[in-house]
Amino acid sequence: MLKSKAIRKIFITTLSMFVLLIVYSLPNLDDSYTLRTNLEIESATGLYTNNLYLLNSDGYLVKSKILLEGSNLEDKVSEILKQLTIQEENHFPKGLFPYIPKGTKVLNVLCGERQISVDFSKEFLKMKVNEEKQIISGIVYSILDLDDIEEVNILVEGELLKEYPNTHEEIHNPITKDIGINKEYEITSRNDISKVVVYYLSEINDELYYVPVTKYLNDDRDKIKIIIDELSSSYIYESNLMSFLHSNVELLSYYEQENVLFLNFNDYLFDSDDKVLEEVLYSIAYSVFDNYDVSMVMFEVNDKYVEKISREEGLVKE
């Protein structure tokens, strides 16, 4: 009896180990579609993550992340550009796409004082007319999200790219984030035009991504008021962009102190469970960071602290 039990126990243990061995030896079927974006990897190994702006099926540039393994700034820029180039296989989540024309080579990357110069091969000019502005914006935003980089020069075969290849509209080098991204125009006159970047959400294959939209509108209010009004004006901004900020939310007061923007809301910042959705916090914080030179956003409800988000560290838990 005891011998039979012992044999059975050994058999079950051996079978379990065999199953585990098979499971861990199988390739991850999702690897061909996903970026390595786990922030825990960064903190554990010292590797570096950076934002990467990819096109979705609606033509919007969507904020994602990539793990960079380069040892210096030039290598990191080269890796970003390689990932943004259309290849036989691109390892991205389904529904997100690279856009630098296939066959394009990066001939040189030069780093200066807060400035990057990138020289592409002539294949770079083979961009579609309806994508050329998004291509330039996506490259610029992806590079400028690297630390301390403020300007990008784009060259083709050693010559500055002074105009878009198809429309021949002028490009002013060096290029900054003033170029805008996912631009929307809601203007009726040339007076009191504000340029405000607002971060919405887009759902792609059951995953949520942040989408920056540079809005041009006739509005002379402080940008934070425009941001909150835009995010709360409707649950669905468009059929493909949305915000989770409640329509009854009000920004009661705000002020900047010691590089921190304090935002004080009414109770509608909370959801039905008396919590604040992270998607709400980040939509507001990302919008603030693209419009204000602050390092942190402090969220309050009726003058009581709720949460804070750091430009460098994200959501800060106390």
FIDO-649112 format. One line per 10 residues: their letters; for each residue x, z, y of C-alpha. Coordinates in steps of 0.1 Angstrom, whole numbers, always signed. Each point is the difference from the previous one (the first is absolute). Layout:
BEGIN
a = X/Z/Y ~ ... .
This chain:
BEGIN
mlkskairki = +0/+0/+0 ~ +27/+10/+24 ~ +21/-30/-10 ~ -30/-23/+7 ~ -5/+15/+34 ~ +37/-3/+9 ~ +0/-37/-11 ~ -31/-6/+21 ~ +15/+17/+30 ~ +32/-21/-3 .
fittlsmfvl = -21/-32/-3 ~ -21/+8/+31 ~ +32/+8/+20 ~ +17/-31/-11 ~ -30/-22/+8 ~ -4/+15/+34 ~ +37/-6/+8 ~ -4/-36/-12 ~ -30/-6/+22 ~ +18/+15/+31 .
livyslpnld = +30/-22/-8 ~ -22/-31/+0 ~ -18/+9/+32 ~ +32/+7/+20 ~ +17/-31/-13 ~ -28/-23/+12 ~ +5/-18/+33 ~ -21/+12/+29 ~ -26/-28/+3 ~ -6/+9/+37 .
dsytlrtnle = +37/-4/+9 ~ -4/-37/+8 ~ -26/+8/+26 ~ +11/+32/+17 ~ +26/+10/+25 ~ +21/+31/-8 ~ -16/+22/+27 ~ +3/+35/-14 ~ +13/+22/+28 ~ +10/+26/-26 .
iesatglytn = +26/-26/-11 ~ +15/-1/+35 ~ +3/+38/+3 ~ +14/+3/-36 ~ +26/-27/+1 ~ +8/-5/+37 ~ -13/-35/+0 ~ -19/-13/+30 ~ -35/-13/+4 ~ -11/-23/+28 .
nlyllnsdgy = -33/-16/+11 ~ -6/-36/-11 ~ -27/-21/+15 ~ -16/-23/-25 ~ -28/-25/+4 ~ -34/+6/-17 ~ -25/-26/-10 ~ -17/+3/+34 ~ +32/-9/+18 ~ +6/+35/+14 .
lvkskilleg = +35/+16/-2 ~ -4/+32/-20 ~ +23/+30/+1 ~ +16/+8/-33 ~ +33/+16/-10 ~ +32/-11/-18 ~ +28/+19/-15 ~ +33/-11/+15 ~ +33/+4/-19 ~ +24/-15/+26 .
snledkvsei = +29/+22/+10 ~ +0/-13/+36 ~ -24/-14/+26 ~ +9/-36/-7 ~ -7/+4/-37 ~ -34/+16/+8 ~ -10/-28/+23 ~ +11/-26/-26 ~ -21/+18/-27 ~ -31/+1/+23 .
lkqltiqeen = +3/-38/+7 ~ +6/-8/-37 ~ -32/+19/-9 ~ -19/-19/+27 ~ +11/-34/-13 ~ -23/-19/-23 ~ +17/-1/-34 ~ -9/-9/-36 ~ -8/+36/-6 ~ -8/+25/+27 .
hfpkglfpyi = -7/+36/-11 ~ -28/+11/+22 ~ -34/+15/-5 ~ -27/-25/-7 ~ -15/-14/+32 ~ +31/+3/+21 ~ +23/-29/+6 ~ +35/-9/+14 ~ +1/-28/+26 ~ +35/-11/+9 .
pkgtkvlnvl = +1/-36/-12 ~ +13/-5/-36 ~ +37/-10/-1 ~ +9/+17/+32 ~ +34/+16/+0 ~ +13/+28/+22 ~ +33/-15/+13 ~ +11/+31/+20 ~ -12/+34/+13 ~ +18/+15/+29 .
cgerqisvdf = -7/+35/+13 ~ +6/+10/+36 ~ -10/+28/+23 ~ -37/+6/-11 ~ -2/-37/-7 ~ +0/-22/-31 ~ +7/-37/-1 ~ -11/-20/-30 ~ +11/-36/-7 ~ -22/-19/-25 .
skeflkmkvn = +5/-34/-17 ~ -20/-30/+11 ~ -26/+6/-26 ~ -13/+28/+22 ~ -16/-26/+22 ~ -24/-12/-28 ~ -26/+25/+9 ~ -37/-9/+2 ~ -15/-4/+35 ~ -27/+27/-7 .
eekqiisgiv = +27/+25/-12 ~ +29/-4/+23 ~ -9/+28/+24 ~ -8/+24/-28 ~ +34/-9/-16 ~ +20/+8/+31 ~ -21/+32/+7 ~ +4/+12/-36 ~ +38/-5/+0 ~ +4/+17/+34 .
ysildlddie = -22/+30/-9 ~ +16/+5/-34 ~ +35/+0/+15 ~ -9/+21/+31 ~ -14/+27/-22 ~ +36/+7/-11 ~ +15/+30/+19 ~ +12/-6/+35 ~ -5/-38/+0 ~ -19/-12/+31 .
evnilvegel = +7/-38/+2 ~ +3/-30/-24 ~ +16/-34/+7 ~ -12/-27/-24 ~ +24/-30/-5 ~ -3/-31/-22 ~ +33/-16/-10 ~ +18/+19/+28 ~ -24/-10/+28 ~ -25/+25/+16 .
lkeypnthee = -36/-8/-10 ~ -15/-5/+35 ~ -34/-13/-11 ~ -24/+0/-29 ~ +7/-30/-23 ~ -36/-14/+1 ~ -17/+10/+32 ~ +33/+0/+20 ~ -11/+31/+19 ~ +29/+18/+15 .
ihnpitkdig = +17/+29/-17 ~ +20/+25/+22 ~ +31/+13/-18 ~ +8/+28/-5 ~ -35/+8/-15 ~ -15/+34/+2 ~ -33/+15/-12 ~ -15/-13/+32 ~ -5/-32/-20 ~ -30/+18/-16 .
inkeyeitsr = -14/-2/-35 ~ -34/-12/-14 ~ -9/-7/+36 ~ -37/+2/+11 ~ -11/-11/+35 ~ -31/+16/+16 ~ +5/-9/+36 ~ -24/-15/+25 ~ +23/+0/+30 ~ +37/+2/+10 .
ndiskvvvyy = -5/+34/+16 ~ +7/+34/-16 ~ +13/-14/-33 ~ +12/+27/-24 ~ +20/-6/-31 ~ -7/+26/-26 ~ +10/+2/-37 ~ -26/+15/-22 ~ +4/+7/-37 ~ -29/-8/-23 .
lseindelyy = -4/+1/-37 ~ -3/-28/-25 ~ -10/+4/-37 ~ +19/-23/-23 ~ -6/+4/-38 ~ -13/+35/+4 ~ +30/+11/+21 ~ -1/+8/+37 ~ +26/-14/+24 ~ +6/+4/+37 .
vpvtkylndd = -4/-31/+22 ~ +13/+1/+36 ~ -20/-21/+25 ~ +13/-8/+35 ~ -31/-1/+21 ~ -1/-16/+35 ~ -30/+11/+20 ~ -12/+7/+35 ~ +3/+37/+1 ~ +21/+22/+23 .
rdkikiiide = -6/+33/-17 ~ +28/+20/-17 ~ +9/-16/-33 ~ -9/+30/-21 ~ -36/-2/+12 ~ -1/-36/-9 ~ +15/+7/-34 ~ -26/+27/-8 ~ -29/-21/+12 ~ +11/-30/-20 .
lsssyiyesn = +4/+20/-32 ~ -33/+18/+4 ~ -21/-28/+13 ~ -10/-11/-34 ~ +7/+10/-36 ~ +7/-37/-7 ~ +20/-17/+27 ~ -3/-34/-18 ~ -9/-10/-35 ~ +37/+5/-10 .
lmsflhsnve = +12/+28/+23 ~ -14/+35/+3 ~ +4/+35/+14 ~ -12/+33/-15 ~ -2/+18/+34 ~ -35/+13/+5 ~ -20/-19/+27 ~ -10/+34/+17 ~ +36/+12/+4 ~ +11/+8/+35 .
llsyyeqenv = +34/+5/+14 ~ -6/+31/+21 ~ +35/+3/+16 ~ +36/-12/-5 ~ +34/+6/+15 ~ +36/-7/-7 ~ +26/+28/-2 ~ +35/+1/-13 ~ -3/-34/-17 ~ -32/+10/-17 .
lflnfndylf = -35/-15/+7 ~ -27/+26/-4 ~ -35/-13/-9 ~ -30/+23/+1 ~ -32/-13/-16 ~ -35/+12/-7 ~ -12/+10/-34 ~ -6/-35/-11 ~ +37/-4/-8 ~ -9/+18/-32 .
dsddkvleev = -17/-16/-29 ~ -29/+15/-20 ~ +24/+23/-18 ~ +14/+14/+32 ~ +32/-19/-5 ~ +17/-28/+19 ~ +7/-31/-21 ~ +37/-10/+0 ~ -11/-36/+6 ~ -15/+12/+33 .
lysiaysvfd = +31/+20/+10 ~ +24/-29/-8 ~ -22/-26/+17 ~ +1/+20/+32 ~ +37/+11/-3 ~ +13/-35/-8 ~ -20/-13/+30 ~ +15/+27/+22 ~ +36/-7/-11 ~ -3/-37/+7 .
nydvsmvmfe = -14/+7/+35 ~ +18/+33/+11 ~ +36/+11/-1 ~ -7/+33/-18 ~ +14/+14/-32 ~ -31/+19/-12 ~ -38/+1/+3 ~ -17/+33/-1 ~ -37/+1/-11 ~ -24/+27/+12 .
vndkyvekis = -37/+6/-3 ~ -16/+20/+28 ~ +35/+11/+11 ~ +9/+13/-35 ~ +30/-15/-19 ~ -10/-22/-30 ~ +30/-23/-10 ~ +31/-17/+14 ~ +17/-33/-8 ~ +37/-7/+7 .
reeglvke = +13/-34/+7 ~ +29/+6/-23 ~ -15/+22/-27 ~ -37/-9/-1 ~ -26/+27/-7 ~ +16/+34/+6 ~ -13/+28/-22 ~ +4/+36/+12 .
